[in-house]
Amino acid sequence: MNSSVSSVNRFEISDNADELNQEIDDTNFPRSNSVNGNGSITSLNGHGSGMTAFATRRRSSSLRKTESESVDDEMAQDALESGAPIVNRAVPAPLRTDSFSGHEKCTFHHDLELDHKPSTREDLLPLMSKSYRMLLSNLGEDPDRQGLLKTPERAAKAMLFFTKGYDQSLEEALNGAVFDEDHDEMVLVKDIEMFSMCEHHLVPFYGKVSIGYLPCKKILGLSKLARIVEIFSRRLQVQERLTKQIAVAVTQAVQPAGVAVIIEGVHMCMVMRGVQKINSKTVTSTMLGVFRDDPKTREEFLTLCNNK
């Protein structure tokens, strides 16, 4: 989900209530508004319609506060000259900020008094559906005809599924399936089906992945290798990066003596468009540890992968 999002000015929680309120004012209201000498608020074009009643009250309150401070200063000066005791006025308590924990870097709203829950990918469906509807219109189609009525929503859900790997982590995929085992011979799982999305054209590429590793007293549940492939393939990808990410993830999971990954893929951006070479396949590999350093180990892996 990669859309252009308007930048939001961030501010930090301050212990000083006046500073915090001023920062909220500067963030929420246009800087083009100005205060005239008579206290009225106008915009640069000379009209007051640009300011809401709420903003006017906030500005008026700020003006009254400034006037009140001037009166207090005059009273204190008179008291000093006459020798009368000075009575300290009650100072308002600072704005409570402990209830805002977790909102210091909030980018979803400006008003700290509002609470929210972090958005999920499903919350993006309405905006994505609107974008797909606009795309259909730009193609000259009628989004309101029967066959296309629900197409924008279906397409949005499909795109979220194609990129669900962004919501998954290696720790969640492994789920503790790392076991102590005195085994130091090669483990190979080959022909793992893979589907991904080319980040250059947003069209699919698919193929098979073969993963081999040499354990060092730890082995990984076999299905977890397929889950690792699923995590990184369900993102906007290029095959070269995908190959390396899978190898590094296996290394992080069990710290083996070596990892080897081979992907053989068919890219629809070459088949459906461009040069349109239907039978072309792309093969990429990553060799880490002994698979890179020891030719015999690498040859054994390649031989096993090629055996049908």
Secondary structure as UniProt FT lines:
FT   HELIX           17..28
FT   TURN            31..32
FT   STRAND          34..35
FT   TURN            37..38
FT   STRAND          41..42
FT   TURN            44..45
FT   TURN            49..50
FT   HELIX           53..82
FT   HELIX           98..100
FT   TURN            101..102
FT   TURN            104..105
FT   TURN            112..113
FT   HELIX           121..124
FT   HELIX           125..138
FT   TURN            139..140
FT   TURN            143..144
FT   HELIX           146..148
FT   TURN            149..150
FT   HELIX           151..162
FT   HELIX           164..167
FT   HELIX           170..174
FT   TURN            175..176
FT   STRAND          178..180
FT   STRAND          187..198
FT   TURN            199..201
FT   STRAND          204..214
FT   STRAND          218..220
FT   HELIX           222..233
FT   STRAND          236..237
FT   HELIX           239..254
FT   STRAND          258..267
FT   HELIX           268..271
FT   TURN            274..275
FT   TURN            278..279
FT   STRAND          282..289
FT   HELIX           290..293
FT   HELIX           295..306
//
